[in-house]
Amino acid sequence: MVNRVAVDEVLLSLGVLKVSQSEWNVLMKFGSNQLNELDICKAILKHRSVSMDVSKAVSRLRTFPDS
């Protein structure tokens, strides 16, 4: 089961905002509990890239182990 605190920690370490309640609700609704924290962060950043520049965060995420 994915842990919201762990997802928030990864996002904050990338220099972006923590996961919002609405983002978390959508992820849980679609059964993302089968994914790991990095996969969740990738999905969040992909979603956010539509409305904000997350290119630096995506670059930093690629340096994480297991990504």
MOURDA-V316828 format. One record per residue. N is the residue number from 1. PHI is phi in radians with two decimals (none if undefined). Layout:
n=N phi=PHI
n=N phi=PHI
This chain:
n=1 phi=none
n=2 phi=-1.29
n=3 phi=-1.91
n=4 phi=-1.09
n=5 phi=-1.07
n=6 phi=-1.13
n=7 phi=-1.10
n=8 phi=-1.05
n=9 phi=-1.08
n=10 phi=-1.12
n=11 phi=-1.06
n=12 phi=-1.12
n=13 phi=-1.18
n=14 phi=-1.52
n=15 phi=1.49
n=16 phi=-2.13
n=17 phi=-1.16
n=18 phi=-1.11
n=19 phi=-1.13
n=20 phi=-1.38
n=21 phi=-1.09
n=22 phi=-1.18
n=23 phi=-1.08
n=24 phi=-1.09
n=25 phi=-1.05
n=26 phi=-1.12
n=27 phi=-1.05
n=28 phi=-1.23
n=29 phi=-1.12
n=30 phi=-1.63
n=31 phi=1.26
n=32 phi=-1.33
n=33 phi=-1.16
n=34 phi=-1.53
n=35 phi=-1.70
n=36 phi=-1.63
n=37 phi=-1.04
n=38 phi=-1.16
n=39 phi=-1.11
n=40 phi=-1.09
n=41 phi=-1.09
n=42 phi=-1.06
n=43 phi=-1.12
n=44 phi=-1.10
n=45 phi=-1.13
n=46 phi=-1.12
n=47 phi=-1.13
n=48 phi=-1.22
n=49 phi=-1.11
n=50 phi=-1.20
n=51 phi=-2.02
n=52 phi=-2.63
n=53 phi=-1.46
n=54 phi=-2.08
n=55 phi=-1.07
n=56 phi=-1.14
n=57 phi=-1.14
n=58 phi=-1.12
n=59 phi=-1.08
n=60 phi=-1.17
n=61 phi=-1.11
n=62 phi=-1.14
n=63 phi=-1.56
n=64 phi=-1.22
n=65 phi=-1.11
n=66 phi=1.18
n=67 phi=-1.76
